[in-house]
Amino acid sequence: MLSRFKQRYLCGSVRRSGSKALVAAAVLAVWLMATDVWACPMCKAALGSSGRGHGDLVGGFFWSILFMLSMPFLILGGLSAYMYWLVRQARRTAAHRDDTLSGD
């Protein structure tokens, strides 16, 4: 009875502490790289290329917003097209298998 308790609860705590360490390492890595994520790449490039004025800043904001707004649609569209392709291929395979079986 005691060995079941040890296996279930003490071994589980070792696994949980391992996942806690992984989360802590991820948070530490994000915190150390915080200077890299202060601005999006397009805005950072626009600020770096603007010499006397901030004319490129508006263009940088425009393209970065356009890029960020288009990503969910592109990702969802790509995944939907892939799922549609899988269904079509499965139906084609099933029809081919049915034709082969009924032909015998």
Secondary structure by P-SEA (a helix, b strand, c coil): caaaaaaccaaaaaaaaaaaaaaaaaaaaaaaacccccccaaaaaaaaaccccccaaaaaaaaaaaaaaaaaaaaaaaaaaaaaaaaaaaaaaaaaaaaaaaac
